[in-house]
Amino acid sequence: MVIPGGELGEPSSAELKELVDTLRTSQVRAIFADAVNSTALAEAVAAELGDQVEIIALFTDSLDPDGGPAATYLGMLRYNGEAVLDTMR
């Protein structure tokens, strides 16, 4: 499920409730969020779900600005793949 935000605008309270209900029913354990942009919306959703989920930062639109593990394109692919895989274990 995609959470609208950024240039698409903010979701309504009804959309957020539907999202939280769907995530809770699906027993989602992680929310993937862009590492470079604000995670405020993901944090709000995670807070509604409680301790059952964690927010995992992925590099989606840019490389790691701090020269970290996603500083190159291949590094970004490796970092994102490992982050998703680790979450599924």
N, C-alpha and C positions, 0 to 999 in steps of 0.2 A: 504494500500500500504506500502511496506517495502522499506525504504531508505537504499541502500547499504552503508556500511561504516565499520570501524574497520578492522577486519581481511579479509573482503570481498573486500576491496579497496574502493576508493572514486568514486562516480558516475561522469560520464562525464557531460559536460555542456549541451549536448542535453538531457541526462536523467533528469537532474535537471529542464530544461525547460519543459519537458513533465510532470514531477511531479507537478510543480507549476501550469501549465495549468489545469491539472486534479483536483488538490485541489481547484483551483479557480472556475472551472466549478461546482464542487460538493459542493461548499459553505462550505468547512470545517472550523470549528470554533476552532479546537485544534489540536496540534501535540503532541503526547505522546513520550517522550524521556526518556532514562535511566538516573536515578538520579545520578549514580555514574560515568558514562563515560562522555566524552565531548559532549556538546549540540551544538557545533559550526555549524554542518550541519543543524540541526533543526532550529537554529537561522537564518541561511542564507535563508532557505526556508521561514520562518516566515517573514523576512524582505522583501522578494519579494512579499508576499501576503499582507503586510501592517497591519493595525490595526484589520483586521477581524479575526485573529487567536492569540491564546496564546499557549505557550509551557507549558505542564504539565509534571512534573517529576514523573516517576514511578520507583519503585525498581524492577528490572527484574532479575538480575544475582547475587545480593548480598543484604544483609540486610543494614539498615541504619548504617553507620560507626560511627555516632555521638551519638548513643544511643537514637535517636528520636523515632517517632511513628512507624517506620518500623524496630525496633531493633530486633524483633523476627519474626519467620516465620508467625505466626498468625497476628502479628502487620502489617507485610508487606502486607498480603492479605487484611486486613481491610483498610489500608491506600490506597492501589491501587484501591480497589473497591470503596471507598468513593471519590477518586479523579476522577475516570471515571464517576461515578454517578453525582457528582457535575457539571462536564463539560457538561453533557447531559441535565441538567435542564435549 
